């Protein structure tokens, strides 16, 4: 067949047939919008101004405080803000307020920040601070340098902190062991000031390291001789508090000073604390036995029980007991168990030292009068004795001079409340002790909140007049005389009073944080859910 004629202008098979007009393309808009654009004529409501009740939720979550800047952070104590964060699980924590250090990508390396955090926590734990307060301080330091997703952990001798930048990054963990403990509340206050400066002002990492090194190098404010004299004042004031006179004051002071020097000697020889407490408890008991055995003409009317009780006041580990019960009430059971075991060993050391001397006195002497009870005979004198006892405790705790006056007044108020409830209103000593210790904890928290410092210097010395020295002595005397039922009854009373002190102090602190509004917080801190165990499981 002949070939088909070729068209000069071939077209596709899908070409538009002749006579059919093609649709003209729609004009392209120079400013395309989303399919969800607001239609014309529809007006959006105006965005509420910052500070209003109705605000848009930010992408990073709801901040814990509405304030911004150093002054707003300074007005709200970091203890309250960070304690709320620590008490909540990591997945439920709201986004903390933006940290200016965290916005800079060229900030300090995470291991360096974690190392500084551990060193600060080590000084606080070694100084007797509670486990929750140590974790709060560590979290505050880590957050101030931009490490928000961190988890500090504190036990009795071990501190650790873990930081994970994101869910896909490997976590970084560091730990540190506390091998030596010492009581120095001046150093403790300096560490708290450092944490406050880190969280409220622009303190670089190197400046923080330099300040921490200076705190470590600082010497104790009081020497050994001054501490020995403070021990004597404490014992004399305690003997006066339980009804002793001027001669009892002198004898109790001499016994406590001799016991303190003997304990220093044991410490210099490397003996453990248990044997130091055994040695320190023997001289006051020996002086009491000497007064009873054959010197009635010289020491006529002197109460040996007051002499021995005064010496025991300087040895009862009230600070460790309060910290142990506080850790248990706040959920740190491992640390609380270790602290209670430490307290038990120290008390057993005191018991061994006193019982040895009392047993010898019962064998070779005329015997003791176990029926002498504590009474309020000279309320004004005993009030001043309680304040002197608190002042001596302040010296033994190496406190700063600016905290001594407040702690002394707090101790006087504690004894006044206890004496009024227990001897005037005739309430049982245990609830009276809880009430007095609760006021101590409340006042201590108030002072620490507005001083941006630790509450320990205002609380520990103030509970001195409430320590169960008399009940401890009568319990040991009953055991030495073979009356074990009565002895253990007194010791059980002493344990109940000690627990009442610790629970009252913790309760006062919780009430201060629960009901008192923190200045500078425009929005309340988020609540936390506690463990609920009401059915035994």
C-alpha positions as CSV (number, residue, x, y, z in Angstrom):
1,X,0.0,0.0,0.0
2,X,1.2,3.5,-0.6
3,X,2.7,5.2,2.5
4,X,0.5,7.6,4.5
5,X,0.9,11.3,3.9
6,X,3.3,12.8,6.5
7,X,2.0,15.9,8.4
8,X,4.4,18.7,8.6
9,X,3.4,19.4,12.2
10,X,2.8,16.0,14.0
11,X,1.0,16.2,17.3
12,X,0.5,13.8,20.2
13,X,-2.4,11.4,20.3
14,X,-3.6,13.3,23.3
15,X,-3.7,16.6,21.6
16,X,-6.8,18.8,21.9
17,X,-9.0,18.2,18.9
18,X,-9.7,21.1,16.6
19,X,-12.5,23.2,17.5
20,X,-12.2,22.5,21.3
21,X,-10.8,25.4,23.3
22,X,-8.3,24.5,26.1
23,X,-8.9,25.9,29.6
24,X,-6.7,28.7,30.4
25,X,-4.3,28.1,33.4
26,X,-5.3,29.8,36.7
27,X,-3.2,32.7,37.6
28,X,-0.5,31.9,40.2
29,X,-0.8,34.0,43.4
30,X,2.5,35.7,44.3
31,X,1.8,35.1,48.1
32,X,0.4,31.6,48.5
33,X,-1.2,30.8,51.8
34,X,-2.0,27.6,53.7
35,X,-5.2,25.7,53.2
36,X,-6.0,26.6,56.9
37,X,-5.6,30.3,56.3
38,X,-8.2,32.5,58.0
39,X,-11.0,33.5,55.6
40,X,-11.4,37.1,54.7
41,X,-13.6,39.0,57.0
42,X,-12.9,36.7,60.0
43,X,-11.0,38.4,62.9
44,X,-8.9,36.5,65.4
45,X,-9.2,37.4,69.1
46,X,-6.3,39.4,70.4
47,X,-3.6,37.6,72.3
48,X,-3.7,38.1,76.0
49,X,-0.8,40.2,77.4
50,X,1.8,38.5,79.6
51,X,0.7,38.2,83.2
52,X,-2.9,37.5,82.3
53,X,-4.8,34.5,83.6
54,X,-5.4,33.1,80.1
55,X,-2.2,32.6,78.3
56,X,-1.1,30.3,75.4
57,X,0.8,27.3,76.6
58,X,4.5,27.6,75.5
59,X,6.0,24.9,73.4
60,X,8.5,24.0,76.1
61,X,5.8,23.4,78.8
62,X,4.4,25.4,81.6
63,X,7.1,27.2,83.5
64,X,7.3,26.9,87.3
65,X,7.5,30.6,87.9
66,X,6.2,33.5,85.9
67,X,9.0,35.8,86.9
68,X,12.0,36.4,84.7
69,X,15.5,37.8,85.3
70,X,17.8,37.6,88.3
71,X,15.6,39.7,90.6
72,X,12.6,37.4,90.0
73,X,14.8,34.3,90.7
74,X,16.3,36.0,93.7
75,X,12.8,36.7,95.2
76,X,11.8,33.1,95.1
77,X,14.1,30.9,97.2
78,X,15.8,28.3,95.1
79,X,15.2,25.7,97.9
80,X,11.4,25.9,97.3
81,X,11.6,25.9,93.5
82,X,14.1,23.0,93.2
83,X,12.6,20.9,96.1
84,X,9.3,20.8,94.2
85,X,11.2,19.7,91.0
86,X,13.2,17.0,92.9
87,X,10.1,15.6,94.6
88,X,8.4,15.0,91.2
89,X,9.3,12.1,88.8
90,X,11.4,13.1,85.8
91,X,8.6,12.5,83.3
92,X,6.1,14.7,85.2
93,X,8.4,17.7,85.9
94,X,7.2,20.9,84.2
95,X,9.7,22.9,82.2
96,X,11.8,24.9,84.6
97,X,12.3,28.6,84.1
98,X,14.7,29.4,81.2
99,X,18.4,29.5,82.3
100,X,20.5,32.0,80.5
101,X,23.5,29.6,80.6
102,X,21.4,26.9,79.0
103,X,20.6,29.0,76.0
104,X,24.3,29.3,75.0
105,X,25.4,26.3,73.1
106,X,29.1,27.0,74.0
107,X,28.5,26.6,77.7
108,X,30.6,24.5,80.1
109,X,31.0,20.8,79.4
110,X,28.5,18.5,81.1
111,X,31.2,16.4,83.0
112,X,32.7,19.6,84.5
113,X,29.3,20.8,85.7
114,X,28.5,17.4,87.2
115,X,31.8,17.3,89.0
116,X,31.1,20.7,90.6
117,X,27.7,19.5,91.5
118,X,29.1,16.4,93.3
119,X,31.7,18.4,95.1
120,X,29.1,20.8,96.5
121,X,26.9,17.9,97.5
122,X,29.8,16.2,99.2
123,X,30.4,19.3,101.5
124,X,26.7,19.5,102.3
125,X,26.3,15.8,103.2
126,X,29.6,15.7,105.2
127,X,28.3,18.8,107.1
128,X,25.2,17.0,108.3
129,X,22.6,18.3,105.8
130,X,19.6,16.1,105.0
131,X,19.5,14.0,101.9
132,X,16.7,15.9,100.3
133,X,18.4,19.2,100.8
134,X,21.6,17.9,99.3
135,X,19.7,16.6,96.2
136,X,17.9,20.0,95.9
137,X,21.2,21.8,96.0
138,X,22.8,19.5,93.4
139,X,19.8,19.8,91.1
140,X,19.9,23.6,91.5
141,X,23.5,23.8,90.5
142,X,23.1,21.5,87.5
143,X,20.1,23.4,86.2
144,X,21.8,26.7,86.6
145,X,24.4,25.6,84.1
146,X,21.9,24.3,81.6
147,X,21.6,20.6,82.6
148,X,17.9,20.2,83.0
149,X,17.5,16.5,82.5
150,X,19.6,15.4,85.4
151,X,18.8,13.1,88.3
152,X,20.9,13.4,91.6
153,X,20.9,10.5,94.1
154,X,22.2,10.7,97.7
155,X,22.8,8.0,100.2
156,X,24.6,7.9,103.4
157,X,28.2,7.8,102.0
158,X,27.6,7.9,98.2
159,X,26.5,10.7,95.8
160,X,25.8,10.2,92.2
161,X,24.3,12.3,89.4
162,X,23.1,11.3,85.9
163,X,22.5,13.6,83.0
164,X,21.0,12.7,79.7
165,X,20.9,15.4,77.0
166,X,18.0,13.8,75.1
167,X,16.2,10.5,74.7
168,X,18.6,9.4,71.9
169,X,21.9,10.5,73.6
170,X,24.0,8.4,76.0
171,X,23.6,9.4,79.7
172,X,26.6,10.8,81.6
173,X,27.0,9.5,85.2
174,X,29.5,10.5,87.9
175,X,29.7,9.5,91.6
176,X,31.6,10.6,94.7
177,X,32.1,9.0,98.1
178,X,32.0,10.8,101.4
179,X,34.7,9.3,103.6
180,X,34.9,11.9,106.4
181,X,32.3,13.9,108.2
182,X,32.7,17.0,110.3
183,X,30.5,19.6,111.9
184,X,31.1,23.1,110.6
185,X,28.0,25.2,110.0
186,X,30.1,28.1,108.9
187,X,31.3,26.1,105.9
188,X,27.8,24.8,105.4
189,X,26.4,28.4,105.2
190,X,29.2,29.4,102.7
191,X,28.3,26.5,100.4
192,X,24.6,27.6,100.5
193,X,25.6,31.1,99.6
194,X,27.6,29.7,96.7
195,X,24.6,27.8,95.5
196,X,22.4,30.9,95.9
197,X,24.9,32.9,93.8
198,X,25.0,30.3,91.1
199,X,21.3,30.1,90.8
200,X,20.6,33.9,91.0
201,X,23.6,35.6,89.3
202,X,26.0,35.0,86.4
203,X,28.7,33.0,88.2
204,X,31.0,31.2,85.7
205,X,32.1,27.6,86.3
206,X,35.7,28.6,87.0
207,X,34.6,31.2,89.5
208,X,32.4,28.6,91.3
209,X,35.4,26.2,91.4
210,X,37.6,29.0,92.9
211,X,35.0,29.9,95.5
212,X,34.5,26.2,96.5
213,X,38.3,25.8,96.9
214,X,38.4,28.8,99.2
215,X,35.6,27.3,101.3
216,X,37.5,24.1,101.7
217,X,40.7,25.9,102.7
218,X,39.0,28.1,105.4
219,X,39.8,27.2,108.9
220,X,37.2,26.5,111.6
221,X,36.1,29.7,113.4
222,X,36.7,28.2,116.9
223,X,39.8,26.4,118.1
224,X,39.9,23.2,120.2
225,X,40.3,25.0,123.4
226,X,37.3,27.2,122.7
227,X,35.3,24.1,121.8
228,X,36.3,22.5,125.1
229,X,35.2,25.5,127.1
230,X,31.9,25.5,125.1
231,X,31.4,21.8,126.1
232,X,31.8,22.8,129.8
233,X,29.3,25.7,129.5
234,X,26.9,23.3,127.8
235,X,27.1,20.7,130.5
236,X,26.9,23.3,133.3
237,X,23.8,25.0,131.7
238,X,22.2,21.5,131.2
239,X,22.8,20.7,134.9
240,X,21.2,24.0,135.9
241,X,18.3,23.3,133.6
242,X,17.4,20.1,135.4
243,X,17.6,21.8,138.8
244,X,21.2,22.1,139.8
245,X,22.9,25.0,141.6
246,X,26.2,26.9,141.1
247,X,28.3,24.0,142.5
248,X,26.6,21.5,140.2
249,X,27.3,23.9,137.3
250,X,31.0,23.8,138.1
251,X,31.2,20.1,138.6
252,X,29.3,19.3,135.5
253,X,31.4,21.7,133.5
254,X,34.6,20.1,134.8
255,X,33.4,16.6,134.0
256,X,32.4,17.5,130.5
257,X,35.7,19.3,129.8
258,X,37.6,16.3,131.0
259,X,35.6,14.0,128.8
260,X,36.1,16.2,125.8
261,X,39.9,16.2,126.3
262,X,39.9,12.5,126.7
263,X,37.8,12.1,123.5
264,X,40.3,14.4,121.6
265,X,43.1,12.1,122.8
266,X,41.4,9.0,121.5
267,X,40.7,10.8,118.2
268,X,44.4,11.7,117.8
269,X,45.3,8.0,118.3
270,X,43.0,7.0,115.5
271,X,40.3,5.3,117.6
272,X,36.8,5.1,116.1
273,X,34.0,7.4,117.3
274,X,32.4,4.6,119.4
275,X,35.4,4.5,121.7
276,X,35.6,8.3,121.8
277,X,32.0,8.4,123.1
278,X,32.8,5.7,125.7
279,X,35.8,7.8,126.9
280,X,33.8,11.1,126.9
281,X,31.0,9.7,128.9
282,X,33.1,8.4,131.8
283,X,34.4,11.6,133.5
284,X,31.0,13.2,134.2
285,X,29.7,9.9,135.6
286,X,32.9,9.5,137.7
287,X,32.4,13.0,139.2
288,X,28.8,12.1,140.0
289,X,29.8,8.9,141.7
290,X,32.5,10.7,143.6
291,X,30.0,13.2,144.9
292,X,27.7,10.4,146.1
293,X,30.4,8.0,147.6
294,X,32.0,9.8,150.5
295,X,32.0,13.6,150.1
296,X,28.7,14.4,151.6
297,X,30.2,17.0,154.0
298,X,32.0,18.9,151.2
299,X,29.2,18.6,148.6
300,X,26.2,18.8,150.9
301,X,23.0,19.1,148.9
302,X,24.6,18.5,145.5
303,X,22.5,16.3,143.2
304,X,24.7,13.8,141.5
305,X,22.0,13.1,139.0
306,X,22.2,16.7,137.7
307,X,26.0,16.4,137.3
308,X,25.7,13.3,135.2
309,X,22.8,14.5,133.3
310,X,24.7,17.7,132.3
311,X,27.5,15.6,131.0
312,X,25.1,13.5,128.9
313,X,23.6,16.5,127.3
314,X,26.9,17.3,125.5
315,X,27.1,13.8,124.1
316,X,23.6,12.9,122.9
317,X,23.7,13.0,119.1
318,X,20.7,15.1,118.5
319,X,21.9,16.5,115.2
320,X,22.3,13.0,113.6
321,X,19.0,11.9,115.1
322,X,17.0,14.8,113.6
323,X,18.7,14.3,110.2
324,X,17.9,10.5,110.3
325,X,14.2,11.0,111.1
326,X,14.0,13.8,108.5
327,X,15.4,11.5,105.8
328,X,12.9,8.8,106.8
329,X,9.9,11.2,106.7
330,X,10.9,12.5,103.3
331,X,11.3,9.0,101.8
332,X,15.1,8.5,101.9
333,X,14.8,5.2,103.8
334,X,18.3,3.9,103.0
335,X,20.0,7.0,104.2
336,X,17.7,7.2,107.2
337,X,18.5,3.6,108.2
338,X,22.2,4.3,108.0
339,X,21.9,7.5,110.1
340,X,19.8,5.7,112.7
341,X,22.4,2.9,112.9
342,X,25.1,5.5,113.5
343,X,23.0,7.1,116.2
344,X,22.5,3.7,117.8
345,X,26.2,3.0,117.9
346,X,27.0,6.4,119.4
347,X,24.3,6.0,122.1
348,X,25.6,2.5,122.9
349,X,29.0,4.0,123.4
350,X,27.6,6.5,125.9
351,X,25.7,3.7,127.6
352,X,28.8,1.6,128.0
353,X,30.9,4.5,129.4
354,X,28.2,5.6,131.9
355,X,27.1,2.1,132.9
356,X,30.7,1.1,133.7
357,X,31.2,4.0,136.1
358,X,27.7,3.6,137.6
359,X,28.2,-0.1,138.2
360,X,31.4,0.5,140.1
361,X,29.7,3.2,142.1
362,X,26.9,0.8,143.0
363,X,29.4,-1.8,144.1
364,X,31.6,0.4,146.3
365,X,29.3,3.3,147.2
366,X,26.2,3.9,149.2
367,X,24.0,4.0,146.1
368,X,22.1,6.6,144.1
369,X,18.6,8.0,144.5
370,X,16.7,7.1,141.3
371,X,13.6,9.0,142.3
372,X,14.9,12.5,141.8
373,X,12.8,14.0,139.0
374,X,13.1,17.0,136.8
375,X,11.2,20.0,138.1
376,X,10.8,23.7,137.3
377,X,12.0,25.4,140.5
378,X,13.6,28.6,139.2
379,X,11.9,29.4,135.9
380,X,13.9,32.6,135.1
381,X,17.2,31.0,135.9
382,X,16.4,27.9,134.0
383,X,15.3,30.0,131.0
384,X,18.7,31.7,130.9
385,X,20.3,28.3,131.3
386,X,18.4,27.0,128.3
387,X,19.6,30.0,126.2
388,X,23.2,29.4,127.4
389,X,22.9,25.8,126.4
390,X,21.8,26.8,122.9
391,X,24.6,29.3,122.7
392,X,27.2,26.6,123.7
393,X,25.7,24.3,121.0
394,X,26.2,27.1,118.4
395,X,29.9,27.2,119.3
396,X,30.3,23.4,119.1
397,X,28.6,23.4,115.7
398,X,31.1,26.1,114.4
399,X,28.3,28.5,113.5
400,X,28.6,32.0,112.1
401,X,28.3,34.8,114.6
402,X,25.3,36.3,112.8
403,X,23.3,33.1,113.3
404,X,24.2,32.6,117.0
405,X,21.8,35.2,118.3
406,X,18.8,33.8,116.4
407,X,19.5,30.2,117.4
408,X,20.0,31.2,121.0
409,X,16.6,33.0,121.1
410,X,15.0,30.0,119.3
411,X,16.3,27.7,122.0
412,X,14.9,29.9,124.7
413,X,11.5,29.9,123.0
414,X,11.6,26.1,122.7
415,X,12.3,25.5,126.4
416,X,9.7,28.1,127.4
417,X,6.9,26.4,125.3
418,X,7.9,22.9,126.6
419,X,8.0,24.0,130.2
420,X,4.7,25.8,130.0
421,X,2.9,22.8,128.4
422,X,4.6,20.1,130.4
423,X,4.7,21.6,133.9
424,X,2.1,24.4,133.9
425,X,-0.7,22.9,131.7
426,X,0.5,19.4,132.7
427,X,0.5,17.9,129.2
428,X,2.4,14.7,128.6
429,X,6.1,15.5,127.8
430,X,6.0,13.8,124.4
431,X,3.3,16.0,122.8
432,X,4.8,19.0,124.6
433,X,8.1,18.2,123.0
434,X,6.5,17.9,119.6
435,X,4.9,21.3,119.9
436,X,8.1,23.0,121.1
437,X,10.2,21.3,118.4
438,X,7.6,22.2,115.8
439,X,8.0,25.9,116.6
440,X,11.7,25.5,116.4
441,X,11.4,24.0,112.9
442,X,8.9,26.7,111.9
443,X,11.1,29.6,113.0
444,X,14.2,28.0,111.6
445,X,12.5,27.6,108.2
446,X,11.3,31.2,108.3
447,X,14.8,32.5,109.1
448,X,16.4,30.4,106.4
449,X,13.9,31.3,103.7
450,X,14.5,35.0,104.1
451,X,18.2,34.6,104.6
452,X,18.5,32.3,101.5
453,X,20.5,29.9,103.7
454,X,20.3,26.5,105.4
455,X,17.9,26.0,108.2
456,X,20.3,23.7,110.1
457,X,22.1,26.5,112.0
458,X,18.9,27.9,113.3
459,X,17.4,24.6,114.3
460,X,20.1,22.2,115.6
461,X,21.3,24.3,118.4
462,X,17.8,25.3,119.4
463,X,16.7,21.8,120.1
464,X,19.5,21.4,122.7
465,X,17.2,22.2,125.8
466,X,14.7,19.6,124.6
467,X,17.2,16.7,124.5
468,X,16.2,13.8,126.9
469,X,19.2,13.8,129.1
470,X,17.4,13.1,132.4
471,X,15.4,10.2,131.0
472,X,18.6,8.7,129.6
473,X,20.4,9.0,132.9
474,X,17.6,7.4,134.9
475,X,17.3,4.6,132.4
476,X,21.0,3.8,132.7
477,X,20.9,4.1,136.5
478,X,18.0,1.6,136.6
479,X,19.9,-0.9,134.5
480,X,23.0,-0.4,136.7
481,X,21.0,-1.0,139.9
482,X,19.5,-4.2,138.4
483,X,16.0,-2.7,138.0
484,X,15.9,-3.4,134.2
485,X,12.1,-2.9,133.8
486,X,12.3,0.6,135.1
487,X,15.5,1.3,133.3
488,X,14.2,0.2,129.9
489,X,11.0,2.2,130.6
490,X,13.1,5.4,131.1
491,X,15.1,4.6,128.0
492,X,11.9,4.1,126.0
493,X,10.7,7.5,127.2
494,X,14.0,9.0,126.1
495,X,13.7,7.4,122.6
496,X,10.1,8.7,122.4
497,X,11.2,12.2,123.3
498,X,14.0,12.1,120.8
499,X,11.7,11.0,118.0
500,X,9.2,13.7,119.0
501,X,12.0,16.3,118.6
502,X,12.8,15.1,115.1
503,X,9.2,14.8,114.0
504,X,8.3,18.2,115.4
505,X,11.2,19.8,113.6
506,X,10.3,18.2,110.3
507,X,6.6,19.1,110.7
508,X,7.4,22.7,111.4
509,X,9.5,22.9,108.3
510,X,6.8,21.3,106.1
511,X,4.2,23.7,107.5
512,X,6.4,26.7,106.6
513,X,6.8,25.5,103.0
514,X,3.1,24.5,102.7
515,X,1.2,27.5,104.0
516,X,3.5,30.5,103.8
517,X,3.4,32.2,100.5
518,X,6.9,32.7,98.9
519,X,7.5,36.4,98.0
520,X,8.2,36.9,94.3
521,X,6.2,33.9,93.0
522,X,3.4,35.2,90.8
523,X,2.1,31.7,90.2
524,X,2.0,28.9,92.8
525,X,4.5,26.1,92.6
526,X,3.1,22.9,91.0
527,X,1.9,20.3,93.5
528,X,3.3,16.8,93.9
529,X,1.8,13.5,94.5
530,X,3.0,11.4,97.3
531,X,3.1,7.6,97.6
532,X,-0.3,6.3,98.8
533,X,-0.1,3.2,101.0
534,X,-3.3,3.1,103.0
535,X,-4.0,-0.6,102.5
536,X,-0.8,-2.2,103.5
537,X,0.7,-2.7,100.1
